[in-house]
Amino acid sequence: MRIKSLYQKLFVYFLVVIILPVGSVGFFSYRTSSRELDVQAENQMAQLIGNAAHHTELYLKDYERSILSLLTIRQVMEFIDLPGDREAYDYYSYRKQIREIGADPLFIRNPKLAAIYLISDKGNAVYYFNEVNEQSFGKEDIREQRDYFLENTTPDGRLSILGHSILDDRDNQMLTLVRRIRGYTSPELNSFLAIEMRASDLSALWKGVDLGKYGSMFIIDAKGHYVYHPDRAKVGSLVTGSFSRKLEEAGTNAFFGSDEEGVERMYMARASDYSGWRLVVSMPLEELRKPVANIRATTLVVGLLSLLLAVLLAYRFGKSITKPIQLLKSGMRETEKGNWVPIPLPRHRDEIVELMQRYNTMVKRLSDAVDHVVRVELNNQEIRMERQKAEYQSLQLQINPHFMYNTLETIVCYAAVQDSEEITEIVKALAYMLRYSVQTNVEEITVANELKHVMHYLIVMQHRIGREFEIDVAIKPDYLLHAMVRLSLQPLVENAFQHAFPDGVEDYHFIRIDCGEENGLFWVTVEDNGCGIPPRRLLELREKLNANRLADGATDGTGPGSGIGIMNVHRRIQMVFGDEYGLRIESEEQRGTKMTLVMPAARSSRGGLAEAL
């Protein structure tokens, strides 16, 4: 629906001017801040999990160094080499020495260790416990433990981290760091050195990590089992297939999913090359996007307040403009009826009131000026009538061309009586040129007509210079029918005779006329090998050509009093064909001048050729 009322337009436009910027700023600010907060939260989680993974690796490497320190003890290596049928004394002696030299100092340095034990390939084993109930194992137990470690460790002796324990009822509560070793005489790595620690102690590493009120962190081993989880019931259990797929697809990027309670959460994981574990950080989306929700609420409140303010301002602003305009409209209606009545002005002053005041002034002046305008119009009509009368009288004062023709015919008759062929030839040429020139100079004519006119002009010039001179016409017969403007070629030839050969015409002098078509243009050139045009004069001529004005009676390159001139030739071509056409001049001192008439191509006149013939 179109809005016709100015008040409605102002009201709507003012609302748009306010709401559009405010809404755009609010929308894009919300979008940008939301995106930036998401990126910031993701970067924060990446930093948190990166630090946690780093500290976890340092923690495990510290325990690996503890294992390596035990391997430097001679008694450990000798115990590995003890035969299966060793003496009981030897067993207890090595057990005591290893405790005093290695196990007890290691428990002191690392009080979080729960157990240390050695299992040899010959069935010998020693166990040391720290703050847990000591247990004893028979040969069958030792064999089962050794078989489990053979199956779950690498044969190259690298450290393996297992969610396994030899202690009763603590299989999912302990982490076992174990590696294959050998004694001095053992050919292969078939013995084991292991330490056990509580998995819950890993949480002490992450006390400085702020995961918010509902954030959490857990560890998954290479086989997809939970190594650590805040919910101890999940430790040792297998991760669900859908979560495992998302974890693999996301890599190091964040991904979204729901937990067992249906809460949407953001997850991010980092894999440890050292332990093969994946550390996963999880935070609820609601907590992460709480700042975004606050921004959205603030934006909506500010937007509604801005809308109410915009409506109020638009109403007041529209009324302040349209009420004075209504008064102006009423006054103009009275003016249309011929009642030159001023409109009343309000008390306040602003631009619209000033406009009303000026309208009153205008009404007063218009009422005084109507009579003056009528008088001026009558006076102008009288002036136009006098001007037309003067032009008519001027035309009457011109020489009657028929009188000139008759006079020339009389001269021809006298020349025939006197037997003077030269006079007869000159007068006949002049008669043709006069008859040709008195026709309208913007009428289209053909190349053949212009060449015939140049031929008669050459007859006169040969008698004037007193010698034979031929113009080189290189025009192909196909172009003789092409349209031109009357009296456009002869002035250029006359210009060459008057200015190109100031010291007279010599045998080596020439004037060449040529034409052709190129790129949709038809061109005719008049070229001479005379003295050329000085650069300054050439620049002046080109400036006059670019001015696109008819030449006055002053000299313009064809001699004083010529009345046609190259400037008028240029302008008449433009009047017939358009301003993009006309005359072009090229010249070089002591080399000659080339003038080119440029006109549209593919135009011909059958009647013009018949007239020329």
Disulfide bonds with the S-S distance in Angstrom:
none
